């Protein structure tokens, strides 16, 4: 009799459990879907996108402001939504830092450019001898210039051997021409048509019984077979001893600059800046407002306030007036490592940078987002969620057979304005790193187990009463 009653008990429990399983399964599916599906309301900042081209893939260069508004420095909380609020498949491409200790400058040939004394300000006319691949062998003035009347106007650089965008120019010159050297930079592929690349300046100064040099000039990151350097004052053009160039890796995105941020003065001549998040900085710029400022400086950085300061660079910062114009050197190079705090120590014997900390701008290599547009536009970019996980795909998965050439031909997406939102206060759930969706899933599981236990207990009581 007891055996029959036990079998009947088990049978009733199994029947109730089977009847309950679809309900438990539905609850688990709902919890899983709520955890996997991203919704626009889960993000604090949104920005509409403007499309150019037919798609279906679009590439968007993310402004630095997007990264500053993200709640995760790794950009895990970036999404693209369509008009129906559906998240779009996407991939993120980031260029590696360009400044590295292994980067070797490439030496190039240089040739003097002469003018006659009566046409010292004119553009030099030259005749050249080149090899079939375009390498310069000889450069001579076009027309006769009498001995003693030639004026060194500038220099022609042969960069035809460098098949990559040019990022930096490094000069060394004769010691009798110390001080500031200012010149214009022009580029050409045929020696006939020249494109202006801006101005350059280098300096060699004696300061406090030390030699302070600034020999590096930043270039716009474009390719050219030849460069022409024309001195602002022909009589001051120096004799070059060495010319080197640093090229940009193929496919590297341009630098993206931040708006100026304020800092604090730690003590006289020592300034500290705090960045919103840790970023792989490649360049920084100090706003030198006071005329005739000269500041030999040492730059340090660190990941957070608990880490020791690490030496980044030494350099000379200045704003000096010459012939009614300001000569400015206000940038310093960084290694591309993650940095959230910067410290600048200035030698006050040069006049310093003032009592208050100057404003500072910083630059990182731009980040590119590629997404597959599905369903109804318009599309919008969303950012700002401290707990969501990354949904990015590998670029080779998003675009089968992708290459640098194919990537460059994709349709474009742009943002009318950078999304800006006030920094949201950290809630207790964010501070402790809790994931509310994960907690909800566990709550459904616990409730299901409790219901099964309650059913088993009810069946047991019913059998005892009988």
C-alpha positions as CSV (number, residue, x, y, z in Angstrom):
1,X,0.0,0.0,0.0
2,X,2.8,2.4,0.9
3,X,4.5,1.6,-2.4
4,X,1.4,2.4,-4.4
5,X,1.0,5.7,-2.5
6,X,4.7,6.6,-3.2
7,X,4.3,5.9,-6.9
8,X,1.1,8.1,-7.0
9,X,3.0,10.9,-5.2
10,X,5.8,10.8,-7.7
11,X,3.3,10.7,-10.6
12,X,1.5,13.8,-9.4
13,X,4.7,15.7,-8.8
14,X,6.0,14.9,-12.3
15,X,2.7,16.0,-13.9
16,X,2.7,19.3,-12.1
17,X,6.4,19.9,-12.9
18,X,5.7,19.2,-16.6
19,X,2.8,21.6,-16.6
20,X,5.0,24.3,-15.0
21,X,8.0,23.9,-17.2
22,X,6.6,25.9,-20.2
23,X,5.9,28.8,-17.8
24,X,9.5,28.6,-16.4
25,X,10.9,28.4,-19.9
26,X,9.0,31.5,-20.9
27,X,10.3,33.4,-18.0
28,X,13.9,32.3,-18.7
29,X,13.6,33.3,-22.4
30,X,12.2,36.7,-21.5
31,X,15.0,37.3,-19.0
32,X,17.6,36.2,-21.6
33,X,16.1,38.4,-24.3
34,X,16.1,41.4,-22.0
35,X,19.7,40.8,-21.2
36,X,20.8,40.3,-24.9
37,X,18.8,43.1,-26.6
38,X,20.1,46.6,-26.4
39,X,17.6,49.4,-26.4
40,X,18.1,53.2,-27.1
41,X,16.9,54.1,-23.6
42,X,19.8,52.1,-22.1
43,X,22.2,54.9,-23.2
44,X,22.4,58.4,-21.9
45,X,23.7,60.3,-25.1
46,X,22.3,60.1,-28.6
47,X,23.4,61.8,-31.9
48,X,21.7,61.6,-35.3
49,X,23.8,60.4,-38.3
50,X,23.8,61.8,-41.8
51,X,24.5,59.2,-44.6
52,X,26.4,59.8,-47.8
53,X,26.4,56.9,-50.4
54,X,24.3,53.9,-51.0
55,X,25.7,51.6,-48.3
56,X,24.9,49.0,-47.1
57,X,28.1,49.5,-45.0
58,X,28.9,53.0,-43.7
59,X,32.1,54.2,-41.9
60,X,32.0,56.9,-39.3
61,X,35.0,58.7,-37.9
62,X,34.2,59.1,-34.2
63,X,35.1,62.6,-32.8
64,X,37.1,62.6,-29.6
65,X,34.0,64.0,-27.9
66,X,32.3,60.6,-28.3
67,X,35.0,58.9,-26.3
68,X,34.9,61.6,-23.6
69,X,31.1,61.0,-23.2
70,X,31.5,57.2,-23.1
71,X,31.1,55.5,-19.7
72,X,33.7,52.9,-20.7
73,X,37.1,54.0,-22.1
74,X,37.2,50.9,-24.3
75,X,34.1,52.1,-26.1
76,X,32.2,49.0,-25.2
77,X,29.1,51.2,-24.8
78,X,28.9,52.5,-28.3
79,X,25.9,51.4,-30.4
80,X,24.1,52.4,-33.7
81,X,20.3,52.2,-33.8
82,X,17.9,52.5,-36.7
83,X,14.5,54.3,-36.7
84,X,12.8,51.3,-35.1
85,X,15.2,51.2,-32.2
86,X,17.1,48.1,-33.4
87,X,20.8,47.9,-32.8
88,X,22.9,47.6,-36.0
89,X,25.9,45.2,-36.5
90,X,29.1,47.2,-36.2
91,X,32.9,47.0,-35.9
92,X,35.4,49.4,-34.4
93,X,38.9,50.0,-36.0
94,X,41.6,51.8,-34.1
95,X,45.0,52.7,-35.4
96,X,48.0,51.8,-33.3
97,X,49.9,54.7,-31.7
98,X,52.4,56.2,-34.1
99,X,55.0,57.2,-31.6
100,X,57.1,54.2,-30.6
101,X,60.7,53.7,-29.6
102,X,61.3,51.4,-32.5
103,X,60.3,54.0,-35.1
104,X,63.4,54.8,-37.1
105,X,63.8,58.1,-39.1
106,X,64.6,57.7,-42.8
107,X,67.5,59.8,-44.1
108,X,66.9,61.6,-47.5
109,X,68.9,63.6,-50.0
110,X,68.7,67.4,-50.0
111,X,69.8,70.0,-52.6
112,X,70.4,73.7,-52.2
113,X,68.1,76.2,-54.0
114,X,69.8,79.4,-55.1
115,X,68.5,82.8,-56.4
116,X,70.3,85.8,-57.6
117,X,70.8,88.7,-55.2
118,X,68.3,90.8,-57.1
119,X,65.6,88.2,-56.9
120,X,66.1,86.8,-53.5
121,X,62.4,86.7,-52.6
122,X,61.3,85.0,-55.9
123,X,60.5,81.3,-56.3
124,X,63.7,79.5,-57.3
125,X,63.8,78.3,-60.9
126,X,65.7,75.0,-61.2
127,X,66.7,72.4,-63.8
128,X,67.1,68.8,-62.5
129,X,68.5,65.5,-63.5
130,X,66.5,62.5,-62.5
131,X,66.7,58.7,-62.8
132,X,63.8,56.9,-64.5
133,X,62.2,56.2,-61.1
134,X,62.3,59.9,-60.2
135,X,65.3,60.0,-57.8
136,X,67.1,63.3,-58.0
137,X,70.7,63.2,-59.1
138,X,71.5,66.9,-59.6
139,X,69.7,70.2,-59.1
140,X,71.0,73.5,-60.6
141,X,69.6,77.0,-60.9
142,X,67.8,77.8,-64.2
143,X,69.8,80.6,-65.8
144,X,73.2,82.0,-65.1
145,X,74.0,83.5,-61.6
146,X,77.2,85.3,-61.3
147,X,79.7,84.1,-58.7
148,X,79.2,86.0,-55.4
149,X,75.6,87.0,-56.2
150,X,73.9,83.6,-55.4
151,X,71.6,83.7,-52.4
152,X,70.7,80.4,-50.6
153,X,66.9,80.5,-50.7
154,X,66.1,77.1,-49.3
155,X,66.4,73.4,-49.8
156,X,64.8,70.7,-52.0
157,X,64.3,67.3,-50.4
158,X,64.0,64.1,-52.4
159,X,61.4,61.9,-50.6
160,X,60.6,59.7,-53.6
161,X,62.0,56.6,-51.8
162,X,59.3,56.8,-49.0
163,X,56.1,55.2,-50.2
164,X,54.0,56.3,-47.2
165,X,52.4,59.5,-45.8
166,X,55.0,61.9,-44.2
167,X,54.4,62.6,-40.6
168,X,57.5,64.4,-39.3
169,X,60.6,66.3,-40.6
170,X,63.8,66.3,-38.5
171,X,66.6,68.8,-39.4
172,X,70.1,69.4,-38.3
173,X,72.0,72.5,-39.4
174,X,75.3,74.3,-39.0
175,X,76.1,75.9,-35.7
176,X,76.8,79.4,-37.0
177,X,73.0,79.7,-37.6
178,X,71.7,79.3,-34.1
179,X,68.5,80.8,-33.0
180,X,65.1,80.4,-34.7
181,X,64.8,79.1,-38.2
182,X,61.4,79.7,-40.0
183,X,60.5,78.4,-43.4
184,X,57.5,77.5,-45.6
185,X,56.9,73.8,-46.5
186,X,55.7,72.9,-50.0
187,X,55.1,69.5,-51.6
188,X,55.1,68.2,-55.2
189,X,55.1,65.0,-57.2
190,X,56.4,66.5,-60.5
191,X,58.6,69.5,-59.5
192,X,56.2,71.7,-61.5
193,X,53.1,72.1,-59.3
194,X,53.6,72.8,-55.6
195,X,51.1,72.5,-52.8
196,X,51.6,74.4,-49.6
197,X,51.9,72.3,-46.4
198,X,52.2,75.2,-44.0
199,X,55.1,76.7,-42.1
200,X,57.8,75.1,-40.1
201,X,60.2,76.3,-37.4
202,X,63.2,74.9,-35.6
203,X,65.4,76.4,-32.9
204,X,68.8,76.0,-31.3
205,X,69.3,78.2,-28.2
206,X,71.9,78.4,-25.4
207,X,70.1,78.5,-22.1
208,X,71.6,78.2,-18.6
209,X,74.9,76.8,-20.0
210,X,72.9,74.2,-21.8
211,X,72.0,73.7,-25.5
212,X,68.3,73.6,-26.0
213,X,67.1,72.3,-29.5
214,X,63.8,72.0,-31.3
215,X,64.6,70.0,-34.5
216,X,61.3,68.3,-35.2
217,X,58.6,69.7,-37.5
218,X,55.2,68.1,-37.8
219,X,53.9,67.3,-41.3
220,X,50.2,66.8,-42.3
221,X,50.5,63.1,-42.9
222,X,50.2,63.1,-46.7
223,X,52.4,61.6,-49.4
224,X,54.7,63.5,-51.7
225,X,57.8,62.7,-53.9
226,X,59.5,66.1,-53.2
227,X,59.5,68.7,-50.4
228,X,60.6,72.3,-50.8
229,X,61.7,74.4,-47.8
230,X,61.9,78.1,-48.4
231,X,63.3,80.3,-45.7
232,X,61.3,83.3,-44.6
233,X,64.4,85.4,-44.5
234,X,66.8,84.2,-47.3
235,X,69.9,85.7,-45.7
236,X,69.3,83.5,-42.6
237,X,68.9,80.1,-44.4
238,X,71.4,77.7,-42.7
239,X,73.5,75.0,-44.2
240,X,71.8,71.6,-43.5
241,X,73.9,68.8,-42.1
242,X,71.2,66.1,-42.0
243,X,67.6,65.6,-43.1
244,X,65.4,62.8,-41.8
245,X,61.7,62.0,-42.2
246,X,59.3,59.8,-40.2
247,X,56.4,58.3,-42.2
248,X,52.9,57.3,-41.1
249,X,51.9,53.7,-41.3
250,X,49.5,52.9,-44.2
251,X,45.8,53.1,-43.2
252,X,46.4,55.1,-40.1
253,X,43.6,57.5,-39.2
254,X,44.4,61.2,-38.5
255,X,44.7,62.8,-35.0
256,X,41.6,63.9,-33.2
257,X,42.1,67.0,-30.9
258,X,40.2,67.7,-27.7
259,X,38.8,71.0,-26.6
260,X,41.0,72.8,-24.1
261,X,40.9,71.6,-20.5
262,X,41.9,73.6,-17.4
263,X,44.6,72.4,-14.9
264,X,45.9,73.4,-11.5
265,X,49.3,74.7,-10.3
266,X,50.9,72.3,-7.9
267,X,53.7,74.7,-7.1
268,X,55.7,77.3,-8.9
269,X,56.5,76.1,-12.4
270,X,54.7,72.8,-11.9
271,X,51.2,72.3,-13.6
272,X,48.9,69.2,-13.5
273,X,46.0,68.3,-15.7
274,X,43.3,65.6,-15.1
275,X,41.7,64.0,-18.2
276,X,38.1,62.8,-18.1
277,X,39.2,59.2,-18.9
278,X,42.5,57.4,-19.6
279,X,43.4,57.8,-23.3
280,X,46.3,56.8,-25.6
281,X,47.7,60.3,-26.0
282,X,50.0,61.1,-29.0
283,X,50.3,64.8,-28.7
284,X,49.6,67.7,-26.4
285,X,49.4,71.5,-26.9
286,X,49.7,74.2,-24.2
287,X,48.0,77.5,-24.7
288,X,50.8,80.1,-24.3
289,X,49.0,83.4,-24.0
290,X,51.8,85.7,-22.6
291,X,54.1,87.2,-25.3
292,X,57.8,86.5,-25.1
293,X,57.5,83.3,-23.0
294,X,60.3,80.9,-23.0
295,X,59.9,77.6,-21.1
296,X,62.3,74.6,-21.2
297,X,59.9,71.9,-19.9
298,X,59.7,68.3,-18.9
299,X,56.5,66.3,-19.4
300,X,55.4,63.4,-17.1
301,X,52.3,61.2,-17.3
302,X,50.5,58.4,-15.3
303,X,47.5,56.2,-15.6
304,X,45.9,57.2,-12.2
305,X,46.8,59.1,-9.0
306,X,48.2,55.9,-7.3
307,X,50.7,55.2,-10.1
308,X,54.2,56.8,-10.1
309,X,54.9,59.6,-12.6
310,X,56.7,58.4,-15.8
311,X,59.0,60.7,-17.9
312,X,57.5,61.3,-21.4
313,X,59.4,64.1,-23.1
314,X,61.7,67.1,-22.7
315,X,61.2,70.1,-24.9
316,X,61.2,73.9,-25.4
317,X,57.9,75.8,-25.3
318,X,57.9,79.4,-26.4
319,X,56.0,82.4,-27.8
320,X,58.4,85.0,-29.0
321,X,58.0,88.1,-31.2
322,X,60.2,88.5,-34.2
323,X,59.8,91.1,-36.9
324,X,56.3,91.9,-35.7
325,X,55.2,88.2,-35.8
326,X,54.8,85.6,-33.1
327,X,57.0,82.5,-33.3
328,X,55.3,79.7,-31.4
329,X,56.2,76.2,-30.3
330,X,53.5,74.9,-28.0
331,X,53.3,71.2,-28.7
332,X,55.0,68.1,-27.2
333,X,55.0,64.5,-28.3
334,X,53.6,61.5,-26.3
335,X,54.2,57.8,-26.7
336,X,50.6,56.7,-27.2
337,X,50.4,54.9,-23.8
338,X,47.2,55.3,-21.7
339,X,47.4,58.4,-19.6
340,X,44.8,60.2,-17.5
341,X,47.1,62.7,-15.6
342,X,49.8,65.0,-17.1
343,X,52.4,67.0,-15.2
344,X,54.6,69.7,-16.8
345,X,57.6,71.0,-14.9
346,X,58.9,74.3,-16.3
347,X,62.3,76.0,-15.7
348,X,61.2,79.4,-14.4
349,X,64.6,81.0,-15.4
350,X,63.2,81.3,-18.9
351,X,60.2,83.3,-17.7
352,X,57.8,80.4,-17.2
353,X,54.2,80.1,-18.3
354,X,52.6,82.3,-15.7
355,X,51.2,81.8,-12.2
356,X,48.0,79.9,-13.3
357,X,48.1,76.6,-15.2
358,X,47.6,77.2,-18.9
359,X,44.8,75.5,-20.8
360,X,45.8,72.2,-22.5
361,X,44.5,70.3,-25.5
362,X,45.4,66.7,-26.3
363,X,45.2,64.5,-29.3
364,X,44.6,60.8,-29.9
365,X,44.5,58.8,-33.1
366,X,41.0,58.9,-34.4
367,X,38.7,55.8,-34.0
368,X,36.5,54.6,-36.9
369,X,33.2,52.8,-36.6
370,X,31.8,50.7,-39.5
371,X,28.2,49.5,-39.3
372,X,25.8,47.6,-41.6
373,X,22.7,49.6,-42.1
374,X,19.6,47.5,-41.9
375,X,15.9,48.4,-42.1
376,X,14.6,51.9,-41.7
377,X,16.8,55.0,-41.5
378,X,17.5,57.5,-40.0
379,X,20.3,56.1,-37.9
380,X,21.7,57.4,-34.6
381,X,24.7,56.9,-32.5
382,X,24.3,56.1,-28.8
383,X,26.8,56.1,-26.0
384,X,26.9,56.1,-22.3
385,X,26.3,52.9,-20.4
386,X,28.7,51.7,-17.6
387,X,27.7,48.0,-17.5
388,X,26.8,47.0,-21.1
389,X,29.2,44.6,-22.8
390,X,30.7,45.2,-26.2
391,X,28.7,44.1,-29.2
392,X,31.3,44.8,-31.8
393,X,32.2,42.3,-34.5
394,X,35.6,41.7,-36.0
395,X,35.9,43.9,-39.2
396,X,36.6,40.8,-41.3
397,X,33.3,39.3,-40.0
398,X,31.2,42.4,-40.7
399,X,32.7,42.8,-44.2
400,X,33.9,39.6,-45.7
401,X,37.1,40.0,-47.8
402,X,37.7,43.5,-46.5
403,X,40.9,45.4,-47.4
404,X,42.3,48.9,-46.8
405,X,41.4,49.8,-50.4
406,X,37.8,48.5,-49.9
407,X,37.5,50.2,-46.6
408,X,38.4,53.5,-48.1
409,X,35.6,53.2,-50.7
410,X,32.8,52.6,-48.2
411,X,29.9,55.0,-47.9
412,X,30.3,57.7,-45.2
413,X,28.3,58.6,-42.1
414,X,28.8,61.8,-40.3
415,X,27.6,63.5,-37.1
416,X,26.1,67.0,-37.3
417,X,27.5,67.7,-33.9
418,X,29.5,65.9,-31.2
419,X,27.2,64.5,-28.5
420,X,27.7,66.4,-25.3
421,X,26.1,65.4,-22.0
422,X,26.9,66.4,-18.5
423,X,28.8,63.7,-16.6
424,X,26.1,61.6,-14.9
425,X,26.7,61.0,-11.1
426,X,27.8,57.5,-10.3
427,X,24.9,55.6,-8.7
428,X,25.5,52.9,-6.0
429,X,24.7,50.2,-8.6
430,X,27.4,51.6,-11.0
431,X,29.9,52.1,-8.2
432,X,29.6,48.5,-7.1
433,X,29.7,47.2,-10.7
434,X,26.2,45.5,-10.4
435,X,24.5,44.3,-13.6
436,X,20.7,44.7,-13.0
437,X,19.9,42.5,-16.0
438,X,22.0,39.7,-14.6
439,X,20.4,40.1,-11.2
440,X,16.9,39.9,-12.8
441,X,17.9,36.6,-14.6
442,X,19.1,35.0,-11.3
443,X,15.9,36.2,-9.6
444,X,13.8,34.4,-12.2
445,X,15.8,31.2,-11.7
446,X,15.4,31.4,-7.9
447,X,11.7,32.0,-8.1
448,X,11.3,29.0,-10.4
449,X,13.2,26.8,-8.0
450,X,11.0,28.0,-5.1
451,X,7.8,27.3,-7.1
452,X,9.0,23.8,-7.9
453,X,9.7,23.2,-4.2
454,X,6.3,24.6,-3.2
455,X,4.6,22.2,-5.7
456,X,6.6,19.3,-4.3
457,X,5.7,20.2,-0.7
458,X,2.0,20.6,-1.6
459,X,2.0,17.1,-3.3
460,X,3.6,15.6,-0.2
461,X,1.0,17.1,2.2
462,X,-1.8,15.9,0.0
463,X,-0.5,12.4,0.0
464,X,-0.1,12.4,3.8
465,X,-3.7,13.6,4.3
466,X,-5.0,10.7,2.2
